[in-house]
Amino acid sequence: MSIGFVILSHRSQDWRLLAKLLPRLRELGEVDIALHHDTYQSAVDTALVKRYGVRLIPPVGRTYWSHISKVFAIVRGLECLFRLPRPPRWYATLSPSCYPIKSAGEIVAQLSKLTADFYVDMREVDFQSTGLELDRYVEEAVAKRTIGHVPFVSRRGRFYWRPIRVRRPRSVIPFGKHFRLFHGSDWFLLGPQAVAHILDADIPQHPVTRFYLEAYSQAGTQSPCPVETLFQSILGNANHLVGQHRNWHYIDWNGVTDWHPRILTEEHWEQLTTSDALWARKFHPERSEPLRRRLGAEVLNRG
């Protein structure tokens, strides 16, 4: 069982998290790790890279949150692993703030049982007003563009700048009945056929990529997040592939008011240990340390 990991990082703080994550990934046995670190934002910890045999990918340029640049970085990582003389059986995307919540033996045993071509937590967005808040957000973000903002006060008395949006010309929207829109998590597990399909899609020239490059400024936030639509739509429209809409990650979105999941602490112990997920996020360097130590003592270090 060989596993490849694609990890994107950019902060100096990420190296503290990677120092905890990388040795756990090495416990899995035959592992290749492709790391794209944005050197435009912080320096590389070359000692850590060498210690754990990480394949450091030359940066594609400065990466931004919710931006097509992250898609290019992930594709570069997948290609690095896929072109190896002995490519992995599975390809997983992780962040520095991810951490295993099953022992190495349990993870390998579970992966050896999987048979689908991809595991991605995603759903089709059909532009038919499903009623789900996230679907409505994604639909509006694709169908309309922002031309300005006006001051507004929410029902909770919170001030914010409300966007003014107008409909885009239908001709510029790359989604429709012949290429359906899928939206979901950017933490996924792919088999070789799914990776080959993504690489064959010619991401730099793909209509969805062109949509993001032409519809938004180069450095601004792009909505919906490209890494949550492009891969998912390419895989969701691949009729020759078999996928499952889950990603083997535990993430706590309960009660969040922004686009970031809750930090995991010991309060999550029961949820983590009863989940069938293999990895979890979001781990914090300090706040999650008691949880990480407990996981090591009671879960990860067992045979």
C-alpha positions as MATLAB code, in Angstrom:
seq = 'MSIGFVILSHRSQDWRLLAKLLPRLRELGEVDIALHHDTYQSAVDTALVKRYGVRLIPPVGRTYWSHISKVFAIVRGLECLFRLPRPPRWYATLSPSCYPIKSAGEIVAQLSKLTADFYVDMREVDFQSTGLELDRYVEEAVAKRTIGHVPFVSRRGRFYWRPIRVRRPRSVIPFGKHFRLFHGSDWFLLGPQAVAHILDADIPQHPVTRFYLEAYSQAGTQSPCPVETLFQSILGNANHLVGQHRNWHYIDWNGVTDWHPRILTEEHWEQLTTSDALWARKFHPERSEPLRRRLGAEVLNRG';
ca = [
       0.000    0.000    0.000;
       1.729    3.185   -1.197;
       0.339    6.608   -0.350;
       1.164   10.039   -1.729;
       0.380   13.259    0.111;
       0.078   16.724   -1.389;
       0.482   19.461    1.206;
       0.261   23.220    0.685;
       1.818   25.596    3.213;
       2.744   29.264    3.337;
       3.207   30.486    6.927;
       6.322   30.197    9.073;
       3.980   28.752   11.732;
       3.205   25.863    9.377;
       6.622   24.315   10.000;
       5.749   23.766   13.668;
       2.651   21.875   12.565;
       4.532   19.950    9.870;
       7.126   18.882   12.465;
       4.257   17.030   14.195;
       2.517   15.762   11.052;
       5.402   14.518    8.891;
       6.720   11.840   11.274;
       3.189   10.471   11.615;
       2.870   10.226    7.834;
       6.203    8.382    7.662;
       4.790    5.751   10.012;
       2.474    4.644    7.194;
       5.323    2.878    5.403;
       5.656    3.433    1.652;
       4.908    7.158    1.539;
       5.793   10.030   -0.790;
       5.157   13.596    0.313;
       4.970   16.506   -2.148;
       5.078   19.871   -0.373;
       4.301   23.175   -2.063;
       5.525   25.914    0.259;
       4.885   29.512   -0.769;
       8.362   31.018   -0.398;
       6.912   34.420   -1.319;
       5.391   34.470    2.184;
       7.933   32.649    4.367;
      11.157   30.680    4.136;
      11.538   26.905    3.816;
      12.704   24.829    6.763;
      15.233   22.866    4.713;
      16.314   20.758    7.694;
      12.760   19.459    8.191;
      12.366   18.814    4.462;
      15.543   16.726    4.391;
      14.795   14.902    7.637;
      11.535   13.480    6.329;
      12.452   13.084    2.664;
       9.866   15.583    1.465;
       9.695   16.391   -2.246;
       9.717   20.191   -2.267;
       7.851   21.603   -5.251;
       9.041   24.889   -6.781;
       6.317   27.457   -5.968;
       3.905   28.264   -8.774;
       3.894   31.845   -7.481;
       2.292   33.527   -4.517;
      -0.745   31.571   -3.359;
      -3.843   33.271   -1.988;
      -6.767   32.042    0.056;
      -9.754   31.119   -2.150;
      -7.767   31.637   -5.338;
      -6.972   29.658   -8.500;
      -3.279   29.743   -7.539;
      -3.971   26.995   -4.987;
      -5.410   24.805   -7.758;
      -2.168   25.155   -9.724;
      -0.153   24.216   -6.626;
      -2.235   21.085   -5.965;
      -1.988   20.007   -9.605;
       1.786   20.465   -9.450;
       1.882   18.213   -6.378;
      -0.320   15.528   -7.946;
       1.800   15.536  -11.087;
       5.026   15.276   -9.092;
       3.758   12.113   -7.406;
       1.999   10.642  -10.450;
       5.175   10.838  -12.585;
       7.307    8.927  -10.089;
       8.818    5.619  -11.305;
       6.603    3.926   -8.683;
       3.554    6.155   -8.332;
       1.367    5.857   -5.223;
      -1.807    3.800   -5.021;
      -3.609    6.673   -3.245;
      -3.215   10.449   -3.337;
      -4.421   12.526   -0.384;
      -4.473   16.290    0.094;
      -3.649   17.536    3.576;
      -2.902   20.862    5.218;
      -0.259   21.423    7.896;
      -3.145   21.686   10.385;
      -4.309   18.120    9.611;
      -3.389   15.188   11.846;
      -4.196   11.452   11.867;
      -6.830   10.214   14.288;
      -6.261    6.512   13.563;
      -3.086    4.495   14.034;
      -0.855    3.866   11.031;
      -1.973    0.240   10.900;
      -5.651    1.202   10.912;
      -5.149    3.788    8.165;
      -3.284    1.355    5.901;
      -5.866   -1.367    6.552;
      -8.734    0.970    5.682;
      -7.074    2.258    2.512;
      -6.396   -1.314    1.367;
     -10.170   -1.950    1.395;
     -11.179    1.050   -0.695;
     -12.233    0.446   -4.288;
     -13.684    3.732   -5.627;
     -11.695    6.012   -7.932;
     -12.111    9.054   -5.696;
     -13.415   10.083   -2.295;
     -14.480   13.727   -2.223;
     -17.013   15.370    0.072;
     -19.039   17.225   -2.594;
     -22.510   17.742   -4.024;
     -23.962   18.873   -7.314;
     -25.237   22.453   -7.450;
     -28.028   22.484  -10.017;
     -29.043   26.184  -10.025;
     -32.591   25.107   -9.153;
     -32.692   26.754   -5.717;
     -32.364   23.661   -3.519;
     -32.936   25.757   -0.427;
     -29.554   25.023    1.132;
     -27.745   28.201    2.136;
     -24.407   26.981    0.775;
     -25.968   26.034   -2.574;
     -27.590   29.448   -2.870;
     -24.265   31.103   -2.106;
     -22.415   29.059   -4.721;
     -25.142   29.583   -7.324;
     -25.153   33.346   -6.836;
     -21.358   33.609   -6.809;
     -21.134   31.847  -10.172;
     -24.129   33.487  -11.826;
     -23.448   37.055  -10.673;
     -20.529   39.428  -10.359;
     -19.944   42.104   -7.748;
     -19.908   45.716   -8.986;
     -19.713   47.485   -5.637;
     -20.617   47.493   -1.952;
     -23.047   49.433    0.227;
     -23.107   49.787    4.043;
     -25.555   47.428    5.705;
     -26.586   46.314    9.198;
     -27.628   42.701    9.739;
     -30.579   41.546   11.840;
     -28.117   40.929   14.657;
     -26.993   44.540   14.526;
     -23.675   43.755   12.849;
     -22.337   46.271   10.337;
     -20.839   45.046    7.090;
     -20.417   46.075    3.460;
     -23.100   44.357    1.404;
     -22.111   43.494   -2.180;
     -24.125   44.719   -5.140;
     -24.281   41.983   -7.765;
     -25.477   41.832  -11.353;
     -25.905   38.768  -13.560;
     -23.004   37.639  -15.683;
     -23.584   36.964  -19.389;
     -24.507   33.298  -19.712;
     -21.768   32.858  -22.304;
     -18.978   33.380  -19.743;
     -20.276   30.824  -17.213;
     -18.525   27.465  -17.788;
     -21.198   25.380  -16.069;
     -24.402   24.067  -17.612;
     -26.158   20.867  -18.631;
     -23.070   19.623  -20.499;
     -20.666   20.369  -17.638;
     -22.377   20.316  -14.253;
     -21.180   22.322  -11.263;
     -20.034   20.400   -8.191;
     -18.940   22.045   -4.969;
     -17.214   20.528   -1.958;
     -14.181   20.075    0.241;
     -10.645   20.457   -1.082;
      -9.425   17.672    1.221;
      -9.790   14.515   -0.823;
      -8.472   11.046   -1.533;
      -7.854   10.062   -5.155;
      -6.948    6.877   -6.949;
      -4.628    6.826   -9.995;
      -7.441    6.938  -12.561;
      -8.884   10.075  -10.967;
      -5.463   11.737  -10.873;
      -4.837   10.812  -14.507;
      -8.197   12.322  -15.460;
      -7.375   15.581  -13.652;
      -3.963   15.834  -15.283;
      -5.435   15.056  -18.709;
      -7.977   17.868  -18.236;
      -5.250   20.469  -18.936;
      -6.111   22.608  -15.912;
      -4.329   25.821  -17.087;
      -6.493   25.911  -20.231;
      -9.689   24.495  -18.743;
     -12.849   26.654  -19.203;
     -13.365   26.807  -15.426;
      -9.802   28.052  -14.936;
     -10.295   30.683  -17.625;
     -13.521   31.731  -15.896;
     -11.686   32.361  -12.636;
      -8.791   34.156  -14.312;
     -11.011   36.402  -16.411;
     -13.833   37.076  -13.936;
     -11.691   38.140  -10.980;
      -8.622   40.234  -10.250;
      -5.414   38.257  -10.088;
      -4.798   38.691   -6.343;
      -8.352   39.037   -5.044;
     -10.555   36.454   -3.373;
     -12.409   34.339   -5.927;
     -15.863   33.085   -5.023;
     -16.798   30.300   -4.847;
     -13.396   28.987   -3.841;
     -11.699   27.457   -6.939;
     -10.268   24.464   -5.052;
     -13.828   23.686   -3.941;
     -15.309   23.665   -7.455;
     -12.750   22.861  -10.148;
     -11.532   19.424   -9.041;
     -14.992   18.465   -7.873;
     -16.622   19.425  -11.185;
     -13.984   17.642  -13.259;
     -14.473   14.452  -11.245;
     -18.244   14.808  -10.934;
     -18.598   14.967  -14.720;
     -16.320   11.971  -15.354;
     -18.840    9.222  -16.094;
     -16.125    6.590  -16.383;
     -15.042    7.130  -12.765;
     -16.714    5.781   -9.647;
     -16.638    8.058   -6.635;
     -17.959    8.356   -3.127;
     -18.975   11.709   -1.701;
     -16.884   11.590    1.478;
     -13.245   12.339    2.172;
     -12.202   10.467    5.364;
     -11.688   13.779    7.176;
     -13.269   14.944   10.416;
     -13.913   18.711   10.355;
     -16.091   20.613   12.821;
     -18.127   23.387   11.193;
     -20.693   23.653   14.001;
     -21.479   27.232   14.934;
     -18.800   28.867   12.802;
     -19.520   32.340   11.476;
     -16.688   32.573    8.948;
     -15.107   30.257    6.405;
     -12.773   28.517    8.855;
     -13.594   25.341   10.838;
     -13.332   25.142   14.607;
      -9.988   24.506   16.251;
      -9.881   20.941   17.588;
      -9.264   20.519   21.325;
      -9.844   17.821   23.931;
     -13.518   18.787   23.831;
     -13.612   16.907   20.514;
     -12.199   13.679   21.956;
     -15.393   11.651   21.826;
     -16.279   12.821   18.305;
     -12.788   12.031   17.025;
     -12.502    8.599   18.599;
     -15.959    7.502   17.456;
     -15.553    8.883   13.921;
     -14.481    6.543   11.128;
     -12.407    9.367    9.601;
      -8.675    8.829    9.170;
      -7.524   12.447    9.521;
      -8.908   15.560   11.161;
      -8.422   19.297   11.053;
      -7.995   21.986   12.273;
      -5.133   21.497   14.759;
      -3.558   24.564   16.364;
       0.137   24.571   17.422;
      -0.694   25.379   21.075;
      -4.430   25.017   21.662;
      -4.580   21.528   20.148;
      -1.441   20.201   21.851;
      -3.218   18.429   24.772;
      -5.447   16.675   22.223;
      -2.464   15.734   20.073;
      -0.604   14.276   23.072;
      -3.652   12.272   24.095;
      -4.100   10.945   20.579;
      -0.489    9.843   20.585;
      -0.732    8.108   23.936;
      -4.117    6.405   23.471;
      -4.604    5.966   19.722;
      -1.644    6.537   17.418;
       1.066    4.675   19.324;
      -0.826    1.407   19.624;
       0.099   -1.451   17.345;
];
